[in-house]
């Protein structure tokens, strides 16, 4: 995809997302689970025994909220709807790969979501000013890079699941099955430092901690193994990308054969 097509596609998707900015604001507000968990952990004695004070918890869960807002992927639901309603067939006839269309929609939605996330973060700092701290420029850049890689991980994982729509009309059911392990293993409901060692090892054997916990710790200034984290993210990307492409090629051949 060349630069001109990318600009046109992004601008078109951004204009489309602006029509739904009220709904996107509600989506942003619906992602308040980290703040709910902040209230729970702030009252828990286990947090202090693990060396997690109120300020550290506040920064972590705010960072988790921000990271979650910009790593969300919903391609499986859009793809499934397009497949069921017959919009996928004309997409396949166009020279542009359909996944580029979905990627542009995600990026445009993130740009539309940005002011709402900034407003929520500003409100959080007004209510808890002691948690405000400026991250070092290098740390902030690493956090931004980790967030984009986390989005890429989530997008590829969901795209791989979306490809199952070529075999099943309800591939989104599998995505919903992943929600529970994602919530508990990603660090969204609790910092992974609060988990028993065996549970932490299990979590780090999945891609989920690198979608929330790793970039959130970078953004919050918490302790994290930077090099090991980025190596793991790149490893999962190198695994998911060929898997997604393989499922796509196999599924498209089956899809066209069914329509013949």
JOHUGI-V950716 format. One record per residue. N is the residue number from 1. BURIAL is # if it has 9 or more other ideal C-beta (glycine too) atoms within 8 Angstrom, else .. Layout:
[[N | BURIAL] [N | BURIAL]]
This chain:
[[1 | .] [2 | .] [3 | .] [4 | .] [5 | #] [6 | #] [7 | .] [8 | .] [9 | #] [10 | #] [11 | .] [12 | #] [13 | #] [14 | #] [15 | .] [16 | #] [17 | #] [18 | .] [19 | .] [20 | #] [21 | #] [22 | .] [23 | .] [24 | #] [25 | #] [26 | .] [27 | #] [28 | #] [29 | #] [30 | .] [31 | #] [32 | .] [33 | #] [34 | #] [35 | #] [36 | .] [37 | #] [38 | #] [39 | .] [40 | .] [41 | #] [42 | #] [43 | .] [44 | .] [45 | .] [46 | .] [47 | #] [48 | .] [49 | .] [50 | .] [51 | .] [52 | #] [53 | .] [54 | .] [55 | .] [56 | #] [57 | #] [58 | #] [59 | #] [60 | #] [61 | #] [62 | #] [63 | #] [64 | #] [65 | #] [66 | #] [67 | #] [68 | #] [69 | #] [70 | #] [71 | #] [72 | #] [73 | #] [74 | .] [75 | #] [76 | #] [77 | #] [78 | #] [79 | #] [80 | #] [81 | #] [82 | #] [83 | #] [84 | .] [85 | .] [86 | .] [87 | #] [88 | #] [89 | .] [90 | .] [91 | #] [92 | #] [93 | .] [94 | .] [95 | .] [96 | #] [97 | .] [98 | #] [99 | #] [100 | #] [101 | #] [102 | #] [103 | #] [104 | #] [105 | #] [106 | #] [107 | #] [108 | #] [109 | #] [110 | #] [111 | #] [112 | #] [113 | #] [114 | .] [115 | .] [116 | #] [117 | #] [118 | .] [119 | .] [120 | #] [121 | #] [122 | .] [123 | .] [124 | #] [125 | #] [126 | .] [127 | .] [128 | .] [129 | .] [130 | .] [131 | #] [132 | .] [133 | .] [134 | .] [135 | #] [136 | .] [137 | .] [138 | .] [139 | #] [140 | #] [141 | .] [142 | #] [143 | #] [144 | .] [145 | #] [146 | #] [147 | #] [148 | .] [149 | #] [150 | #] [151 | #] [152 | #] [153 | #] [154 | #] [155 | #] [156 | #] [157 | #] [158 | #] [159 | #] [160 | #] [161 | #] [162 | #] [163 | #] [164 | #] [165 | #] [166 | #] [167 | .] [168 | .] [169 | .] [170 | .] [171 | #] [172 | #] [173 | .] [174 | #] [175 | #] [176 | .] [177 | .] [178 | #] [179 | .] [180 | .] [181 | #] [182 | #] [183 | #] [184 | .] [185 | #] [186 | #] [187 | #] [188 | #] [189 | .] [190 | #] [191 | #] [192 | #] [193 | .] [194 | #] [195 | #] [196 | .] [197 | .] [198 | .] [199 | .] [200 | #] [201 | .] [202 | #] [203 | #] [204 | #] [205 | .] [206 | #] [207 | #] [208 | #] [209 | #] [210 | #] [211 | #] [212 | #] [213 | #] [214 | #] [215 | #] [216 | #] [217 | #] [218 | #] [219 | #] [220 | #] [221 | .] [222 | #] [223 | .] [224 | .] [225 | .] [226 | .] [227 | .] [228 | .] [229 | #] [230 | #] [231 | .] [232 | #] [233 | #] [234 | #] [235 | .] [236 | #] [237 | #] [238 | .] [239 | .] [240 | #] [241 | #] [242 | .] [243 | #] [244 | #] [245 | .] [246 | .] [247 | #] [248 | #] [249 | .] [250 | #] [251 | #] [252 | #] [253 | .] [254 | #] [255 | #] [256 | #] [257 | .] [258 | .] [259 | .] [260 | .]]
